[in-house]
């Protein structure tokens, strides 16, 4: 409900400032841009897969970045200035990385990594608390 209020507020202010014809062309242009991003999604996916292969991002971040790209493209297709602004921001990896890192919830259960723990020696310490007489 609050989002719709801000969308209407932003759209009315911007469209009154730039005019009706420019608003119409902006809506058409942003829809074409959204469709173009969806059509070229394979390229974005390939770049993100290369980043995973070079270990610059992990698989969870890969999923989130691709999700943000698709959501941003859909927001560009939906008419409105606020949705267009958010959709454009979601297309830049700087903003999506900040969102992923900001709201990243760490899992409580980590998988056992045998390579990482290869230098750990398991030791049992037995303490003798009894006093000998």
C-alpha positions as YAML, in Angstrom:
chain: A
units: angstrom
residues:
- id: 1
  name: UNK
  ca: [0.00, 0.00, 0.00]
- id: 2
  name: UNK
  ca: [2.80, 2.40, 0.92]
- id: 3
  name: UNK
  ca: [4.69, 1.38, -2.22]
- id: 4
  name: UNK
  ca: [1.70, 2.29, -4.40]
- id: 5
  name: UNK
  ca: [1.46, 5.67, -2.69]
- id: 6
  name: UNK
  ca: [5.14, 6.39, -3.41]
- id: 7
  name: UNK
  ca: [4.78, 5.09, -6.97]
- id: 8
  name: UNK
  ca: [1.88, 7.43, -7.66]
- id: 9
  name: UNK
  ca: [3.63, 10.33, -5.92]
- id: 10
  name: UNK
  ca: [6.87, 9.86, -7.86]
- id: 11
  name: UNK
  ca: [5.08, 9.23, -11.16]
- id: 12
  name: UNK
  ca: [2.87, 12.30, -10.87]
- id: 13
  name: UNK
  ca: [5.76, 14.58, -9.93]
- id: 14
  name: UNK
  ca: [8.08, 13.35, -12.66]
- id: 15
  name: UNK
  ca: [5.43, 13.20, -15.38]
- id: 16
  name: UNK
  ca: [4.23, 16.72, -14.58]
- id: 17
  name: UNK
  ca: [7.83, 17.94, -14.79]
- id: 18
  name: UNK
  ca: [8.73, 16.29, -18.11]
- id: 19
  name: UNK
  ca: [5.33, 16.31, -19.83]
- id: 20
  name: UNK
  ca: [2.91, 13.74, -21.15]
- id: 21
  name: UNK
  ca: [4.67, 12.91, -24.41]
- id: 22
  name: UNK
  ca: [8.03, 12.37, -22.72]
- id: 23
  name: UNK
  ca: [6.31, 10.20, -20.08]
- id: 24
  name: UNK
  ca: [4.77, 8.06, -22.81]
- id: 25
  name: UNK
  ca: [8.12, 7.61, -24.57]
- id: 26
  name: UNK
  ca: [9.83, 6.81, -21.25]
- id: 27
  name: UNK
  ca: [7.29, 4.06, -20.54]
- id: 28
  name: UNK
  ca: [7.76, 2.59, -24.03]
- id: 29
  name: UNK
  ca: [11.56, 2.87, -23.84]
- id: 30
  name: UNK
  ca: [11.77, 1.24, -20.41]
- id: 31
  name: UNK
  ca: [9.52, -1.62, -21.55]
- id: 32
  name: UNK
  ca: [11.77, -2.24, -24.58]
- id: 33
  name: UNK
  ca: [14.81, -2.08, -22.31]
- id: 34
  name: UNK
  ca: [13.25, -4.66, -19.96]
- id: 35
  name: UNK
  ca: [12.47, -6.98, -22.86]
- id: 36
  name: UNK
  ca: [16.03, -6.55, -24.22]
- id: 37
  name: UNK
  ca: [17.51, -7.43, -20.82]
- id: 38
  name: UNK
  ca: [15.37, -10.56, -20.66]
- id: 39
  name: UNK
  ca: [16.39, -11.47, -24.21]
- id: 40
  name: UNK
  ca: [20.11, -11.04, -23.38]
- id: 41
  name: UNK
  ca: [19.89, -12.82, -20.04]
- id: 42
  name: UNK
  ca: [22.09, -15.63, -21.35]
- id: 43
  name: UNK
  ca: [25.04, -13.25, -21.54]
- id: 44
  name: UNK
  ca: [24.52, -12.11, -17.96]
- id: 45
  name: UNK
  ca: [24.20, -15.69, -16.80]
- id: 46
  name: UNK
  ca: [27.41, -16.64, -18.62]
- id: 47
  name: UNK
  ca: [29.30, -13.74, -16.96]
- id: 48
  name: UNK
  ca: [28.03, -14.77, -13.55]
- id: 49
  name: UNK
  ca: [29.01, -18.39, -14.19]
- id: 50
  name: UNK
  ca: [32.52, -17.23, -15.11]
- id: 51
  name: UNK
  ca: [32.65, -15.32, -11.82]
- id: 52
  name: UNK
  ca: [31.72, -18.53, -10.01]
- id: 53
  name: UNK
  ca: [34.43, -20.47, -11.86]
- id: 54
  name: UNK
  ca: [37.00, -17.85, -10.81]
- id: 55
  name: UNK
  ca: [35.67, -18.06, -7.23]
- id: 56
  name: UNK
  ca: [34.81, -14.38, -7.02]
- id: 57
  name: UNK
  ca: [31.21, -15.20, -6.03]
- id: 58
  name: UNK
  ca: [29.64, -18.30, -4.53]
- id: 59
  name: UNK
  ca: [26.64, -20.24, -5.80]
- id: 60
  name: UNK
  ca: [24.15, -18.55, -3.47]
- id: 61
  name: UNK
  ca: [25.26, -15.14, -4.66]
- id: 62
  name: UNK
  ca: [25.01, -16.37, -8.26]
- id: 63
  name: UNK
  ca: [21.37, -17.29, -7.70]
- id: 64
  name: UNK
  ca: [20.59, -13.98, -6.04]
- id: 65
  name: UNK
  ca: [22.34, -11.88, -8.69]
- id: 66
  name: UNK
  ca: [20.47, -13.65, -11.49]
- id: 67
  name: UNK
  ca: [17.23, -13.28, -9.60]
- id: 68
  name: UNK
  ca: [17.84, -9.53, -9.21]
- id: 69
  name: UNK
  ca: [18.54, -9.23, -12.94]
- id: 70
  name: UNK
  ca: [15.25, -10.90, -13.84]
- id: 71
  name: UNK
  ca: [13.27, -8.93, -11.24]
- id: 72
  name: UNK
  ca: [14.88, -5.70, -12.46]
- id: 73
  name: UNK
  ca: [13.94, -6.48, -16.06]
- id: 74
  name: UNK
  ca: [10.34, -7.19, -15.05]
- id: 75
  name: UNK
  ca: [10.22, -3.95, -13.06]
- id: 76
  name: UNK
  ca: [11.40, -2.10, -16.16]
- id: 77
  name: UNK
  ca: [8.52, -3.60, -18.15]
- id: 78
  name: UNK
  ca: [5.94, -2.54, -15.55]
- id: 79
  name: UNK
  ca: [4.93, 1.11, -16.15]
- id: 80
  name: UNK
  ca: [5.96, 3.62, -13.51]
- id: 81
  name: UNK
  ca: [8.93, 5.78, -12.68]
- id: 82
  name: UNK
  ca: [9.71, 4.23, -9.30]
- id: 83
  name: UNK
  ca: [9.65, 0.71, -10.73]
- id: 84
  name: UNK
  ca: [11.91, 1.90, -13.55]
- id: 85
  name: UNK
  ca: [14.39, 3.42, -11.12]
- id: 86
  name: UNK
  ca: [14.48, 0.26, -8.99]
- id: 87
  name: UNK
  ca: [14.70, -1.91, -12.12]
- id: 88
  name: UNK
  ca: [17.67, 0.04, -13.45]
- id: 89
  name: UNK
  ca: [19.45, -0.08, -10.09]
- id: 90
  name: UNK
  ca: [18.99, -3.86, -9.94]
- id: 91
  name: UNK
  ca: [20.80, -4.21, -13.27]
- id: 92
  name: UNK
  ca: [24.09, -2.96, -11.80]
- id: 93
  name: UNK
  ca: [26.09, -5.58, -9.94]
- id: 94
  name: UNK
  ca: [27.33, -2.97, -7.45]
- id: 95
  name: UNK
  ca: [23.84, -2.45, -6.05]
- id: 96
  name: UNK
  ca: [22.86, -6.11, -6.17]
- id: 97
  name: UNK
  ca: [26.09, -7.13, -4.44]
- id: 98
  name: UNK
  ca: [25.39, -4.57, -1.72]
- id: 99
  name: UNK
  ca: [21.89, -6.00, -1.30]
- id: 100
  name: UNK
  ca: [23.16, -9.57, -1.22]
- id: 101
  name: UNK
  ca: [25.89, -8.75, 1.31]
- id: 102
  name: UNK
  ca: [23.60, -6.57, 3.42]
- id: 103
  name: UNK
  ca: [20.80, -9.10, 3.81]
- id: 104
  name: UNK
  ca: [22.83, -12.30, 3.59]
- id: 105
  name: UNK
  ca: [21.64, -14.77, 6.20]
- id: 106
  name: UNK
  ca: [24.30, -17.26, 7.13]
- id: 107
  name: UNK
  ca: [23.27, -20.87, 7.44]
- id: 108
  name: UNK
  ca: [23.51, -22.42, 10.90]
- id: 109
  name: UNK
  ca: [24.65, -25.72, 9.45]
- id: 110
  name: UNK
  ca: [27.79, -25.69, 7.38]
- id: 111
  name: UNK
  ca: [28.80, -28.59, 5.20]
- id: 112
  name: UNK
  ca: [31.85, -30.51, 6.25]
- id: 113
  name: UNK
  ca: [34.80, -29.53, 4.12]
- id: 114
  name: UNK
  ca: [37.42, -32.25, 4.28]
- id: 115
  name: UNK
  ca: [40.12, -30.23, 2.54]
- id: 116
  name: UNK
  ca: [39.74, -27.31, 4.91]
- id: 117
  name: UNK
  ca: [39.99, -29.49, 8.03]
- id: 118
  name: UNK
  ca: [42.86, -31.70, 6.84]
- id: 119
  name: UNK
  ca: [45.36, -29.99, 9.17]
- id: 120
  name: UNK
  ca: [43.23, -30.45, 12.31]
- id: 121
  name: UNK
  ca: [44.30, -33.14, 14.75]
- id: 122
  name: UNK
  ca: [41.60, -34.61, 16.96]
- id: 123
  name: UNK
  ca: [42.84, -34.76, 20.55]
- id: 124
  name: UNK
  ca: [41.10, -35.92, 23.70]
- id: 125
  name: UNK
  ca: [42.22, -34.29, 26.94]
- id: 126
  name: UNK
  ca: [41.69, -36.25, 30.11]
- id: 127
  name: UNK
  ca: [42.04, -34.28, 33.28]
- id: 128
  name: UNK
  ca: [42.87, -35.96, 36.55]
- id: 129
  name: UNK
  ca: [40.94, -34.18, 39.25]
- id: 130
  name: UNK
  ca: [41.40, -36.88, 41.88]
- id: 131
  name: UNK
  ca: [44.06, -36.33, 44.50]
- id: 132
  name: UNK
  ca: [46.42, -39.22, 45.14]
- id: 133
  name: UNK
  ca: [47.49, -39.88, 48.69]
...
